[in-house]
């Protein structure tokens, strides 16, 4: 499958039945949020989302960032047929740490 642009590719994957409508919505919403966050970070801090300090975000933005990345991770794991490992990790500050 070929498509120009991430949003178009996501739409085509859903249309082809490769991702469910719910998975498509999660990926679409998550992508749009992360792209808008990336633009804001570039303007405010001259940094991309790949190298930002979470302390730059307001509490609401940080919570949304964590929520969206957790939702996206869950979909990726589903698509790859891997178990959801999120329950084995707990948040500690800005890092995740495995629990015994």
C-alpha positions in Angstrom: 0.0 0.0 0.0 1.2 3.5 -0.9 -0.1 6.8 0.3 1.3 10.2 0.6 1.2 11.5 4.1 0.6 9.8 7.4 -3.1 10.7 7.8 -3.9 9.5 4.3 -2.0 6.2 5.0 -3.9 5.7 8.2 -7.2 6.2 6.4 -6.2 3.8 3.7 -5.2 1.2 6.3 -8.6 1.5 7.9 -10.4 1.3 4.5 -8.5 -1.8 3.6 -9.5 -3.4 6.9 -5.9 -3.6 8.2 -6.7 -1.5 11.2 -10.1 -1.3 12.9 -12.1 1.9 13.0 -11.3 2.3 16.7 -7.5 1.7 16.0 -7.7 4.2 13.2 -9.3 6.8 15.5 -6.7 6.3 18.2 -3.9 6.6 15.7 -5.4 9.6 13.9 -6.2 11.6 17.1 -2.8 10.7 18.6 -0.9 11.7 15.4 -2.8 15.0 15.2 -2.1 15.8 18.8 1.6 14.9 18.6 2.1 17.0 15.5 0.4 20.0 17.0 2.6 19.6 20.2 5.7 19.2 18.0 4.9 22.5 16.3 4.4 24.3 19.6 7.6 22.9 21.0 9.5 24.0 17.9 8.1 27.6 18.2 8.5 27.9 22.0 11.6 26.0 22.7 13.3 25.4 19.4 13.1 21.7 20.1 11.2 18.8 18.5 9.1 16.3 20.3 12.0 13.8 19.9 14.1 15.8 22.4 11.8 17.8 24.6 11.8 18.1 28.3 8.4 17.1 29.7 8.7 19.9 32.3 8.1 22.3 29.4 4.5 21.1 29.2 1.7 22.4 31.4 0.1 19.7 33.6 -2.9 19.2 31.2 -0.6 18.9 28.2 1.6 16.4 29.9 -1.4 14.3 30.9 -2.7 14.4 27.4 0.8 13.5 26.0 1.0 10.5 28.3 -2.6 9.4 27.5 -2.1 9.6 23.7 1.2 7.8 23.7 -0.2 5.1 25.9 -3.2 4.7 23.5 -0.9 4.6 20.5 1.4 2.1 22.1 -1.5 -0.2 22.9 -2.6 -0.1 19.2 0.9 -0.9 18.0 1.1 -3.8 20.3 -2.3 -5.1 19.1 -1.3 -4.8 15.5 2.0 -6.6 16.1 0.3 -9.3 18.1 2.2 -8.6 21.3 0.9 -8.5 24.8 0.1 -5.2 26.3 3.0 -4.7 28.7 1.7 -1.4 30.1 0.3 -3.1 33.1 3.8 -4.4 34.0 5.2 -0.8 34.2 4.3 2.0 36.5 5.2 5.6 36.1 7.9 7.1 38.2 8.4 10.8 37.5 9.1 11.0 33.7 10.3 7.5 33.3 8.8 4.1 33.4 10.1 1.4 35.6 9.3 -2.3 35.5 7.6 -3.7 38.5 8.3 -7.2 39.9 
